[in-house]
Amino acid sequence: MEERRHTSSHYEMELQEIKNGLIYLGALTEKAIQAAMQSLTERNTELAQHVINNDDEIDKLDTDMEERCVKLLALRQPAAIDLRFITTAVKITGHLERIGDMAVNIAEKAILLNKEPKLKPYIDLPRMSGLVEAMIRNALDSMIKGDLQAAEKVRETEQVVDDLNEQIFRELLTFMMEDSKSIHRALLIMHVSKNLERIADHAKGIADMVTYMVTGKSVRHKSDDVKK
């Protein structure tokens, strides 16, 4: 009996370590987004390079988390909610790793934009960044708490980000039509906006996985159908 309790306690600790790892990975990606956007708005190329250099830490943690999950699946043979949590965690780490890649993309565009005169004040981009950062936090919080309402809020926020991306695209298109010299800078800003929109997609993907973890039902394809 004592050995069984010890084994159960160790298993719970392993599950908690995975949760903690996801939270830490989420914090790293959120910090990367903040720094990438700060490098753009403050024209801080050194900070942008810092984001690019630190991406290796996110990649390493993603690999480590995936290995932990696979090992737990093989050794513990979890069932029901634990099985869904571990398989969900594997997919969530993938979403977070790709979010880190998007932050790097933004930093790379910031380096290029910082070399040229500013095309326009950055107003909507920081707003988009704040929204996607909150989406990541809320998606991971919903996973830890099993909160379906929080997951749904993340999905609703994605549409706001999509609308802002469209608004920025139309505004920049006007700039390019009025002045051909603005085309290169406008396209770079479009790339930044698109990367933020893709981050929102990944945050929604995490929220969808939370719904699967809690209910056992997939909503990913339903969400895609609605979006189309």
LOTI-130921 format. One record per residue: x, y, z of N, C-alpha, C in turn. Coordinates in steps of 0.05 Angstrom, whole numbers, padded with zeros to 5 digits, always signed. Layout:
# LOTI-130921
XYZXYZXYZ ...
This chain:
# LOTI-130921
+00017-00024+00000+00000+00000+00000+00017+00025+00000 +00039+00025+00017+00057+00048+00018+00070+00053-00008 +00078+00031-00022+00091+00034-00048+00072+00046-00068 +00046+00038-00067+00026+00048-00086+00022+00078-00082 +00020+00086-00056+00017+00115-00051+00041+00131-00061 +00065+00120-00057+00089+00133-00066+00089+00136-00096 +00081+00114-00110+00080+00115-00139+00060+00136-00149 +00036+00136-00136+00016+00155-00143+00025+00184-00139 +00038+00188-00116+00049+00215-00110+00069+00224-00130 +00087+00206-00139+00107+00213-00158+00094+00219-00186 +00074+00204-00192+00059+00208-00217+00046+00236-00218 +00033+00243-00195+00021+00269-00194+00042+00291-00196 +00065+00287-00185+00087+00306-00187+00096+00309-00216 +00097+00287-00231+00105+00288-00259+00084+00304-00275 +00059+00299-00269+00038+00315-00283+00040+00345-00277 +00046+00351-00252+00049+00379-00245+00073+00392-00258 +00094+00376-00261+00118+00387-00274+00112+00394-00303 +00095+00378-00316+00087+00384-00344+00071+00410-00344 +00053+00413-00326+00037+00438-00324+00055+00462-00320 +00074+00459-00301+00092+00481-00295+00109+00488-00320 +00118+00467-00334+00134+00471-00358+00118+00487-00379 +00093+00480-00383+00076+00494-00402+00073+00523-00394 +00069+00528-00369+00066+00556-00359+00092+00572-00365 +00114+00560-00359+00140+00573-00363+00145+00578-00393 +00139+00558-00409+00142+00561-00438+00124+00583-00449 +00099+00584-00438+00081+00605-00446+00092+00633-00438 +00104+00635-00414+00115+00660-00405+00138+00669-00423 +00154+00650-00432+00177+00656-00449+00167+00667-00476 +00146+00654-00487+00136+00663-00513+00123+00691-00511 +00108+00695-00489+00096+00721-00484+00117+00743-00482 +00138+00737-00467+00160+00756-00464+00173+00762-00491 +00176+00741-00508+00188+00745-00534+00171+00763-00551 +00145+00760-00550+00127+00777-00566+00130+00806-00556 +00129+00810-00530+00132+00837-00518+00158+00850-00527 +00180+00835-00525+00206+00846-00532+00208+00853-00562 +00197+00835-00579+00197+00839-00608+00182+00865-00615 +00158+00868-00603+00143+00892-00608+00156+00917-00597 +00168+00915-00574+00183+00937-00562+00206+00945-00580 +00219+00926-00591+00242+00932-00609+00232+00947-00634 +00207+00943-00641+00196+00957-00664+00187+00985-00657 +00171+00987-00636+00160+01013-00628+00182+01032-00618 +00203+01022-00605+00224+01038-00594+00248+01039-00612 +00246+01025-00635+00268+01024-00655+00294+01015-00642 +00291+00993-00627+00313+00982-00612+00323+00956-00625 +00342+00958-00643+00351+00935-00659+00366+00915-00641 +00380+00924-00621+00394+00906-00603+00374+00888-00589 +00351+00899-00581+00331+00882-00567+00319+00862-00587 +00316+00870-00612+00305+00851-00632+00325+00828-00635 +00350+00834-00636+00370+00812-00639+00370+00794-00615 +00364+00805-00591+00362+00790-00567+00339+00769-00569 +00317+00777-00580+00294+00759-00584+00302+00736-00602 +00316+00743-00623+00325+00722-00642+00344+00702-00629 +00363+00713-00614+00383+00695-00601+00370+00677-00579 +00349+00687-00566+00337+00672-00544+00317+00651-00554 +00312+00650-00580+00293+00630-00589+00302+00601-00585 +00329+00597-00583+00339+00571-00578+00329+00559-00551 +00325+00577-00531+00315+00568-00505+00287+00557-00508 +00270+00571-00524+00243+00562-00528+00243+00535-00543 +00260+00533-00563+00261+00508-00578+00270+00484-00560 +00290+00489-00543+00300+00469-00526+00279+00460-00506 +00264+00479-00495+00244+00472-00475+00221+00457-00489 +00214+00464-00513+00193+00450-00528+00201+00421-00531 +00226+00416-00539+00235+00388-00543+00235+00373-00516 +00244+00386-00495+00244+00374-00469+00216+00367-00459 +00197+00385-00463+00170+00380-00455+00158+00356-00471 +00163+00355-00496+00152+00334-00513+00164+00307-00503 +00189+00306-00497+00202+00281-00488+00190+00273-00461 +00185+00292-00443+00173+00285-00417+00145+00272-00421 +00130+00284-00439+00103+00274-00444+00103+00246-00456 +00121+00242-00475+00123+00215-00488+00131+00194-00467 +00150+00202-00450+00160+00183-00430+00138+00176-00410 +00122+00196-00403+00100+00192-00384+00079+00174-00396 +00074+00178-00422+00054+00160-00436+00064+00132-00436 +00090+00128-00441+00101+00101-00444+00102+00086-00417 +00110+00101-00396+00115+00088-00370+00090+00086-00352 +00073+00106-00354+00050+00107-00336+00024+00096-00348 +00023+00096-00375-00001+00087-00389-00026+00100-00377 -00028+00127-00378-00050+00141-00366-00076+00136-00381 -00098+00141-00368-00125+00137-00380-00142+00161-00375 -00164+00163-00391-00184+00183-00387-00173+00211-00388 -00179+00228-00368-00171+00256-00368-00141+00260-00368 -00126+00242-00354-00097+00245-00354-00085+00240-00381 -00096+00220-00395-00087+00214-00422-00092+00238-00441 -00116+00250-00439-00122+00273-00455-00105+00297-00448 -00099+00300-00422-00082+00322-00414-00054+00319-00426 -00042+00296-00425-00015+00292-00434-00013+00295-00465 -00032+00283-00479-00032+00286-00508-00037+00315-00516 -00054+00328-00501-00059+00357-00506-00034+00373-00501 -00020+00367-00480+00005+00381-00473+00025+00380-00495 +00027+00357-00508+00046+00354-00531+00039+00374-00553 +00013+00376-00559+00005+00394-00580+00008+00423-00572 +00003+00429-00547+00005+00456-00537+00034+00466-00539 +00053+00449-00532+00081+00457-00534+00088+00463-00563 +00077+00449-00581+00081+00455-00610+00070+00482-00617 +00046+00489-00608+00035+00515-00613+00053+00537-00601 +00062+00533-00577+00079+00553-00563+00106+00557-00578 +00117+00535-00587+00143+00536-00602+00139+00553-00627 +00117+00548-00641+00112+00563-00665+00106+00593-00660 +00094+00598-00637+00090+00626-00628+00117+00639-00624 +00136+00625-00613+00163+00635-00610+00175+00642-00637 +00170+00625-00657+00180+00630-00684+00168+00656-00695 +00142+00660-00689+00129+00685-00699+00141+00710-00686 +00148+00707-00661+00161+00730-00647+00188+00736-00660 +00203+00715-00668+00228+00719-00682+00223+00733-00709 +00203+00724-00723+00196+00737-00749+00191+00767-00745 +00176+00774-00724+00171+00802-00719+00196+00817-00713 +00214+00805-00697+00240+00817-00691+00256+00822-00716 +00256+00803-00734+00271+00805-00759+00260+00829-00775 +00234+00831-00776+00222+00854-00791+00228+00880-00777 +00229+00880-00751+00235+00904-00736+00263+00914-00743 +00282+00896-00745+00310+00903-00752+00310+00918-00779 +00295+00908-00798+00294+00921-00825+00280+00947-00823 +00257+00949-00809+00242+00974-00807+00258+00995-00792 +00274+00987-00773+00289+01007-00757+00310+01021-00773 +00317+01010-00796+00338+01022-00813+00326+01044-00830 +00299+01046-00831+00286+01065-00849+00269+01085-00833 +00262+01108-00845+00244+01127-00832+00217+01113-00825 +00206+01120-00803+00180+01108-00795+00159+01116-00814 +00144+01097-00824+00122+01102-00843+00098+01115-00830 +00091+01106-00806+00068+01116-00792+00071+01109-00762 +00056+01123-00745+00056+01115-00717+00045+01087-00713 +00058+01072-00695+00049+01045-00689+00027+01046-00667 +00002+01044-00675-00020+01045-00657-00034+01018-00655 -00043+01008-00677-00058+00983-00677-00041+00959-00672 -00016+00959-00681+00002+00936-00676+00006+00931-00646 +00012+00951-00630+00015+00946-00601-00011+00935-00589 -00034+00945-00600-00060+00935-00590-00063+00906-00597 -00056+00898-00621-00057+00870-00629-00039+00853-00611 -00015+00864-00606+00004+00849-00590-00007+00844-00562 -00019+00865-00550-00031+00862-00523-00053+00841-00523 -00069+00840-00544-00091+00821-00546-00080+00792-00548 -00060+00788-00565-00050+00760-00569-00035+00751-00544 -00021+00769-00530-00008+00761-00506-00029+00752-00485 -00051+00767-00483-00072+00760-00464-00085+00733-00472 -00087+00728-00499-00098+00703-00508-00081+00680-00499 -00055+00683-00501-00037+00661-00492-00040+00656-00462 -00040+00677-00446-00043+00674-00417-00070+00661-00411 -00091+00670-00423-00118+00659-00417-00121+00631-00427 -00108+00624-00449-00110+00597-00460-00096+00577-00440 -00073+00585-00431-00058+00567-00412-00072+00566-00385 -00084+00589-00377-00098+00589-00352-00123+00571-00353 -00136+00572-00376-00159+00554-00380-00151+00525-00379 -00127+00519-00388-00117+00491-00387-00113+00482-00358 -00099+00500-00343-00093+00493-00315-00119+00489-00299 -00139+00506-00304-00163+00505-00288-00185+00488-00301 -00181+00480-00326-00202+00465-00340-00226+00483-00345 -00221+00508-00350-00242+00528-00353-00251+00532-00382 -00274+00521-00388-00284+00522-00416-00292+00550-00424 -00302+00566-00405-00311+00593-00411-00286+00610-00418 -00264+00606-00404-00240+00621-00411-00230+00613-00439 -00232+00587-00445-00224+00578-00472-00241+00591-00493 -00267+00594-00488-00285+00606-00508-00279+00636-00511 -00271+00649-00490-00263+00677-00492-00239+00681-00510 -00220+00662-00508-00197+00663-00526-00206+00661-00555 -00224+00644-00561-00234+00641-00589-00248+00666-00598 -00263+00679-00580-00277+00704-00587-00257+00726-00593 -00235+00728-00578-00215+00749-00581-00201+00746-00608 -00199+00721-00618-00185+00717-00643-00198+00733-00665 -00225+00736-00665-00239+00751-00686-00231+00780-00684 -00227+00791-00660-00219+00819-00657-00192+00823-00670 -00174+00804-00665-00147+00806-00677-00149+00804-00708 -00165+00786-00718-00169+00784-00747-00179+00810-00759 -00197+00823-00745-00208+00849-00755-00187+00870-00755 -00170+00871-00735-00149+00891-00734-00128+00886-00756 -00123+00861-00762-00104+00854-00783-00115+00864-00810 -00141+00860-00815-00153+00869-00839-00152+00900-00841 -00157+00913-00819-00157+00942-00818-00129+00953-00825 -00109+00941-00813-00081+00949-00818-00074+00944-00848 -00083+00922-00859-00077+00915-00887-00089+00937-00905 -00114+00945-00900-00128+00965-00917-00113+00992-00915 -00106+00999-00891-00092+01024-00887-00065+01025-00901 -00050+01004-00899-00024+01003-00912-00026+01001-00942 -00047+00989-00952-00052+00988-00980-00056+01016-00991 -00070+01033-00976-00074+01061-00984-00047+01075-00986 -00030+01070-00966-00003+01082-00966+00012+01075-00991 +00011+01049-00998+00026+01040-01022+00016+01051-01048 -00011+01055-01049-00023+01065-01073-00016+01095-01077 -00013+01109-01054-00008+01138-01055+00021+01145-01059 +00039+01127-01050+00068+01132-01052+00083+01106-01055 +00094+01102-01079+00108+01077-01085+00133+01073-01067 +00144+01095-01056+00167+01093-01039+00161+01080-01012 +00135+01079-01006+00127+01067-00980+00122+01037-00982 +00124+01026-01006+00116+00998-01010+00132+00979-00992 +00159+00982-00993+00175+00963-00978+00169+00964-00948 +00167+00988-00936+00161+00990-00908+00133+00980-00901 +00114+00986-00919+00087+00977-00915+00085+00946-00915 +00099+00934-00933+00099+00905-00934+00111+00892-00909 +00132+00905-00899+00144+00895-00874+00125+00897-00851 +00111+00919-00849+00091+00923-00828+00068+00902-00831 +00060+00897-00856+00040+00877-00860+00049+00850-00850 +00075+00844-00854+00085+00818-00844+00084+00817-00813 +00089+00839-00800+00087+00840-00771+00059+00835-00762 +00040+00848-00775+00012+00845-00769+00003+00816-00774 +00012+00805-00796+00004+00777-00803+00015+00758-00782 +00039+00762-00773+00051+00745-00752+00035+00746-00726 +00026+00770-00719+00009+00773-00695-00017+00758-00699 -00028+00760-00723-00053+00745-00729-00049+00715-00728 -00026+00706-00736-00020+00677-00735-00016+00668-00706 -00004+00686-00690-00001+00679-00661-00029+00675-00649 -00048+00693-00656-00075+00690-00646-00087+00663-00655 -00081+00654-00679-00090+00628-00688-00080+00605-00670 -00054+00607-00663-00042+00587-00646-00054+00587-00618 -00059+00612-00608-00072+00614-00581-00100+00601-00582 -00114+00606-00604-00141+00593-00607-00137+00563-00608 -00116+00554-00621-00111+00525-00623-00107+00513-00596 -00093+00528-00578-00090+00518-00551-00117+00517-00537 -00133+00537-00540-00160+00538-00528-00177+00514-00538 -00174+00508-00563-00189+00485-00575-00180+00459-00562 -00154+00457-00557-00143+00433-00545-00153+00430-00516 -00156+00453-00502-00166+00453-00475-00195+00441-00475 -00211+00450-00494-00238+00440-00496-00238+00410-00500 -00220+00400-00517-00218+00371-00521-00209+00357-00495 -00190+00369-00481-00180+00357-00457-00202+00354-00436 -00219+00374-00433-00240+00374-00413-00263+00356-00421 -00271+00358-00446-00296+00345-00455-00292+00320-00471 -00268+00317-00482-00263+00294-00500-00274+00298-00528 -00284+00323-00533-00295+00329-00560-00278+00350-00574 -00273+00345-00600-00257+00364-00615-00274+00386-00627 -00264+00411-00624-00278+00434-00635-00261+00447-00657 -00238+00437-00663-00220+00450-00681-00232+00453-00709 -00244+00432-00720-00254+00434-00747-00280+00451-00748 -00295+00450-00726-00319+00467-00725-00311+00496-00725 -00290+00503-00711-00280+00531-00710-00270+00539-00738 -00256+00521-00751-00246+00527-00778-00269+00532-00797 -00290+00516-00795-00313+00518-00813-00327+00545-00809 -00330+00553-00784-00342+00579-00778-00326+00602-00790 -00299+00600-00787-00282+00621-00796-00283+00623-00826 -00286+00600-00840-00288+00601-00869-00314+00614-00879 
